[in-house]
Amino acid sequence: MKFLLLAAMSCVAWGDAGVLIPSTAKQPDPKVLTLDEMSIAITIDNGNAKVKVQQIYANHTDRPIEGNYVFALPGRALISDFAIWDDATRIPGVILERKRAEEIYNDIRAQALDPGLLQMGERDADEARRTSVFSARVAPIPAYGSKRIEIEYQERLTVEQSESMFAIPLRPDAYRAQTAGRLSITLELKSAHPLRDFQFVSKAYAMQTGARDAHTVKASFNSKTVALTEDFSLKYALDATKDDLEVITYRDGSDPGFFQASALLAAPSNAAAIAPRTIVALFDTSLSMQWEKLEREFQALEALLRSLKPADEFNLIVFNDKVAPYSPMPVAATPDSVDKALDFLRLAALRGGTNMQAALDTALAQPFAHDPFIVVFGDLGATRGIIQNGKLAEWYTAKWKQAIEAKRPRTYVFAIGDDANLPLARMLARNNGVLESVRSTEPIEFKLKAFLSKIGRRPVDNLRLTTSTPSNFDLIYPLEETVFRGSMQTWVGEYKKPAASAIFTAQQVRATIPLPAQNTEHEFLPRAWAKARVDALLEKIERDGEDQASIDEIIVLSRKYKFVTPYTSFLAAPRALLRPRLIRPGDPVLRVKTDESITSVVAMFPFGTVKKLRYLTGEDTWQTRFLAPKDLADGTYRVRLLLRDKQGRTYRESKTFVIASQPPVVKVKLDRQQVHRGETVKLHVSASDTTRTIVARMRGAAPVYLKWNAAMGSNTGELLVPASFAAGRYKVTVTAEDFAHNIGSGEVEIEILP
């Protein structure tokens, strides 16, 4: 008997797309498994991307083996199909009602076949919106044979400052770069709005453009022995010289039909002057903000503070289960005060839970002398104070409304992490604010730039879609909470009956189109509408509590239109998730996620230590501390886990971790030693191959996050010297952190000329 073992894992933070790892290894091993073929078919239809990935892996051993397949989704994506092949037989992933999946799971376990249930969120519907990484156990991969894997996802692209960006995460994060024996990529982009400035951002995949005009781009790439060292990415702009409304439809011959209306709002002709602002930034330092999440949170906060003008005021509130303001009241945003605030933050320790209520209460109590903003950074997973999303949002809005209207701070939320509490973030941002979210490993530059550009600008108010025959339309949903000039609002909805014509109006712009009886060109539309409908029902449940009618409708829509929700599941195998995978000698922490039926976990370490793990209710994690011998050599070690469930049955799993004690060795080169104020200097940095992040800093200047440049054979970036700097000699410090969080650094001097 064979089962498709598909998992959605929220606690892992890998940034690789489509990696098959031998179950006995911690990294892809080309001596055991190689990626012989990979094809990626991309269709971008009016801002809706469909990506179909097919991969064929070859087993180079004389025995059948098992592999773990990991795929990291982009931020707004949802899985729409998954399959593995057993010889010539395609075995698809099956979506089941959550309760039914649990029944099947228990039946199979009773037969001692060792299956597991994995679903969105891993535990219950409250956590089920917190997953961006999918994993599948693939077995068997026959001796000297191959295994074919397919995954398809859909992603809605946003328009910010008239631009859209699309990326597929191919560049490795936790793993070494894969090499594809053969790689093919096809792209078809269609837009009813005129396109301009289309370009491929990634350089590793030399796309050949086959056709291109104002509304279409077709391109392809085909090559052998391709190292996947860079994300595939592209960007394009839409012609936003004037307001424009475009409508597309889908109907397969039966009721209802579906439509999408997209209103592109003209960018302002001149950048309006931004009045002085008072910004209170909330920074989460609870234990849930470890690793990649903390790095992105700090990067976002530092970018915000460095973007302020001396006429602005700011305060920084650091919070976990306690609240610690940088200053009793906001201070002028001078370079010196920004540096001091960041130094204050660097001294803060990660600890405890998350008291969102206390942090928000402290922020609202701040005196706002200028245009008021509260900017929240973190995953918004409240564990202290009011923790229920609906009640916390209701409390905040009531407290927010107590201020006079002119002093009510606009509430901006930058949610970070695969497990970010987006329902709460969305409700908080409705207090005259904006929401943006990024995954734990997602590049944040594009989203962060757009987010920061909105602080001080005013959104377009009262933007609505109307139709000439309202009775023929139903269940129309806007897909953006807040819209600014230069961006796009999109609505999806149903039309009941075909019609020769219908008039749509938004922002005094009209579009007249037929409502066809048969038109299947835009096949993404039914699922896009169903996802919007499910999101509306989930928000109703979040606000008012569960009701059976809403749950039943969610299940029906999920199964009909084939996507996973908090109330539907994939059937999969259990697995324990071990963090961290790389550690330093000394006294590290072992953290394990398990199936919910597990009641005890014991870890047996290779150096003789046996430790019973303690369950942390607030974090839904098993944890213990252990003493790694100081003289333990760097290398890979295996820890055995003994798990016991509620029925008294035991399970044994084996996980690996890596001891890494040496900090990265950093070597820095500048393209020149002297530079004038306002100019940029190019940095070239080499570091150990275990390095995961490299940041260059010069006091008073914005930090530079360096990235690997295959053509240069080093990590590269550009440092902008502020025009306000005095002439003289300055130090540029480059820090590199590896996967075990060892930190190495290097320094160079640069002379700034008048």
Secondary structure, DSSP 8 states (H G I E B T S, - for coil): ----EEEEESS-----EEEEEETT-SS--TTTEEEEEEEEEEEEETTEEEEEEEEEEEE-SSS-EEEEEEEE--TTEEEEEEEEEETTEEEE--EEEHHHHHHHHHHHHHTT---EEEETTSS-GGGTT---EEEEEEEEE-TT-EEEEEEEEEEE---BTTEEEEEE--S-SSS---EEEEEEEEEEEE-SS-EEEEEE--SSS--EEEEE-SSEEEEEEEEEEEE--S-EEEEEEE--SS-EEEEEEEEESSS-EEEEEEEE----SS------EEEEEEEE-SGGG-THHHHHHHHHHHHHHHT--TT-EEEEEEESSSEEESSSS-EE--HHHHHHHHHHHHT----S---HHHHHHHHHTS---SEEEEEEEE-----SSS-SHHHHHHHHHHHHTTS-GGG--EEEEEEESTT--HHHHHHHHTTT-EEEEE-SSS--HHHHHHHHHTTTS----S---EES-GGGEEEEEES-S---TTSEEEEEEEESS-EEEEEEEETTEEEEEEE-SEE-S-TTHHHHHHHHHHHHHHHHHHHH---HHHHHHHHHHHHHHT---TTEEEEE----EEE-SEE-SBS-EEEEE--TTEEEEEEE-TTS-EEE-EEEGGGTEEEEE--B-TT--SEEEEEEEEEEETTS-EEEEEEEEEE--S----EEEES-SEEETT-EEEEEEE--TTEEEEEEE-TTS--EE-EEETTTTEEEEEEE--TT--SEEEEEEEEEEETT--EEEEEEEEEEE-
